C-alpha cells in the first residue's frame, strides 16, 4: 500500500530587489517514490498560471539542512539557525526561496516514519524509473 504525506509550508521568495514575498507551498512524500520529495506550488504563484512541482532526492533535503548541497536544478543550504534556502533552476531562470528549517526537518522526519532511511526498495524504484523513461517499451 502506498502512503503519501503532505505538509503545508510557508516559503519566502527572495526577489532581485531583495524583497521577501510569501509563497504557499506543500511538501509531499510518497512511499511509491521513496527516494524523492516534492515541493508543490499553486498555480497563482507561477509565471504561467499552472501548478508547479519540484521533485528532488530526499537525501538532498537531509544534507541541505546541515550544509550546502546541490547539483543541477536544485541547491539547498542552511542560512542561520532557523532558515534553509532552496534554489530552483529552470530554463526560465531561478527562484530563491527561504523555508523555516524546523518545518523542513519535521517533514523529513515524517518521511522516515513512512520509509526509513536506507529501507527504500531500490529495485522497485529503478524499475519504475526505467518504465517512465522508456514508456513501457
VENSULFEN-V241733 format. One record per run of one state. SS is the DSSP state (~ for helix, > for strand, _ for the rest). FROM is the first residue (numbers start at 1). LEN is the number of residues. Records with the same first field share a line. If there is no record, write none. Layout:
SS->FROM-LEN / FROM-LEN
This chain:
_->1-3 / 15-5 / 34-2 / 42-1 / 46-6 / 65-4 / 72-2 / 80-3 / 91-2 / 115-7 / 135-3
>->4-11 / 20-11 / 36-6 / 52-6 / 69-3 / 74-6 / 83-8 / 93-8
~->31-3 / 43-3 / 58-7 / 101-14 / 122-13
